Amino acid sequence: MKQKVIAVVGGKKVGKTTTAENLIAEFTRRGYRVAALKHISEPDWTIDTEGKDTWRFTHNGAQTVVAVGNNEIATIEKGSTEKISLKTLLKKVKDYDLVVSEGLKKQVGKKRSIPKIAVTTNQQQAEQALKMYKPLLAFSGPYNPQEITDTVPYIDGLKNPQKLTDLAEKTLQNQTPT
């Protein structure tokens, strides 16, 4: 299977991370090699700790630093990410069967090749998701929007991640790779 992408989208503090985490665990259990893309919205967030060696390298002009530890490798790339494309991000995880994206609504919002799971806590968020995200594979989270839509199923990914993963897997198997 060529690389496929599924996106978990929604507002802040609605359960996107837990939903993505549960999908990743279930897809991994099923034998997929999974990568994750995560948007971090805090404006001053950095993995590069001031004063540490990697920071010193980037502070002195290195645009990319690859830090190698005993159990992980981290790549720090400095530069503007405001206009980074989904294609560029996917190249960084090209060796994986499946990519679970959390957030990144600008990059995935209307990209029809990527099914989206909208995590919502109320009717207003669900209505907004119906307008913003194409195609919308399912709703998840605390709010069940069955009163406003009968075309998009509701599956609580926190309580039933297997069923949500079943739907995602079936959809991805019938799609062309991104």
N, C-alpha and C positions, 0 to 999 in steps of 0.2 A: 504494500500500500504506500503510495506517495504521501508526502506530508499534507496533513489536513489541519485546519484551524477552527476552533470554536471559541466564541467570545462570551464572557460573563460581564454584563453591563448593568449599570444602575447608579443611583446617587451614593452619597457618602453614608457610611454606617448603616447599610441595609442588609449586609450579609454576603456581599460579593466574594470576599476573600474566603470565607468558610465554604461557600458553594464551589468556588474554583478548587479549593483544597480537596473537597470531597470528590469532585470529578477527577482530579489528578490521581488520587489514591485508587479510585475504582478503575480508571483506565490502566494504571500501572499494574494493578492486580490482574487485569485481563491480558497483560503481556505487551502492551504498547510502550514504546520508548517516548516519554513525554517531556516536553520543555514548557516553560511558562514565561509569559511576557506580563509584566506588572507595571502599570502606571502609578507613579508616586507623585501626588499633587502638591506636597509641601514645597514651597518655592525655594527654600534654602537647603533641602535635603541633599546629602552627599554620602557616599560610602567611603569617601576619601577623608580620613581623620587628620585634622590639622596637626602638624608636627611629626607624623609618622613618615616612614621612608617613601611610601607611594605618594603622599601629599608633597613631600619635598621634591620628588621627581617632576610631578605635574606643575608645581609652583615655579619650577625653574625652566619650564617650557616643553616638557614631554607631553605630547597630545594623547598618547596611549601608553598605559602601563599595564603589564600583565603580572599579577602577583601570584606566586605559586607557593602554596602551603602544603602540609603533609596530606591533607584530605580534600583540598579544593583549589580551584584556579579562579581568580577574579580578574576581569578585564575592565579597566577604568579608561573610558574614552572621554576626553574633554572637548567641549564645543557646544554650540546651540542645538537643542533638541526640539525647538519650537516647531520646525517643519519636517521632522524626521518621518519618513514614509514607512508604511507597514512592510513594504517590500524590503527595505533596508534592515528593519528589525528581524524579519523572517530569515534573511541571509545568515544572521548570527546563530540561528538554531536550525540550520538546514539539514542536519544529520538526524533529526528526530521524526518519528512517524506522525506525531500529533503535537500541536501547540495549543495550550489553553491560555487565552489572553484575558486578563482582568483589567477592566478600565479601557484606556486607549480609545475612547468613544469617537474622537476625531478621525482616527485611522480606520476604525472598523464600522462605524455607524451605519452607513448606507451601502457598504460593500456587500453586494448580493452573494458573493461566493462564500461568505462566512456566516454560518448560523449563529444567532445570538440567544442567550438565556438572560432575560431581564429579571433582576432581583428587585422586588418592590415591597414597600411597607404600607402603601395606601393607594387609593383610587387615582389620585392626581398623578402619581409616579407611573402607574400602569398606563394611563391615558397618554402620557408623554412618551413612554416606551413604544406604544403602538404607532405613534407618529414618527419617532426618531430612528428606530432600528428595523432594518430590512435585510434579510428575512428574520422574523422573530420566531425562534424554534419553540420556546416555552417561557412561562413565567415561573418564578420560584420566589421563596422568601415568605415573610409573615402574611402578606396580603394575597388572597385568592381573588383574581379579577373576573370570575365567571359571570358576574352580573353585567360587565361591560364588553365581554368578548366570548364568543363560543368557537372562534376559529383558532385560537392559540391555547394549547393545553396548559394547565397549572400542575406542576409537580414540585412538591416541597423537597428541594435538594438537601436540606438539612436532615430531614426525617427519612427520606427515601432516595439516597444518592444512586442506588442501583437502577431504579426506574428512570431517573433523569439521564443516567449514563446510557441505558438501553436506547432511549430515544435519540440521544446525541450520536451514539455509535451507528444506529440504523441510518440516520440522516447523512452522516459523514461517508458511510460506505457507498451511498448512492450519488455522491457529489464528485465533481472533478477537483483535483488538487488546486490549492491557491497558488 
